[in-house]
């Protein structure tokens, strides 16, 4: 029974993460170019920011490394 519970829990977690990414993509896409520029983004950066950064976070979490914000001003998130 534990295996089924783990499977369903993992499935629910993946679905929640997917919805969070889709919502972030939609919200960033709704911003005008000037607002994106204020955030340090271009419209072409949106897929990278939403999807690639999410994969980096997932990989870091799988390795058990906590995430930290990089202090060099590039708005990146890296693993410690």
Secondary structure, DSSP 4 states (H G I P E B T S, - for coil): -HHHHHHHHHHHHHHHHHHHHHHHHHHHHHS-HHHHHHTT--GGGHHIIIIIHHHHHHHHHHTTPPEEE-TTSS--EEE-
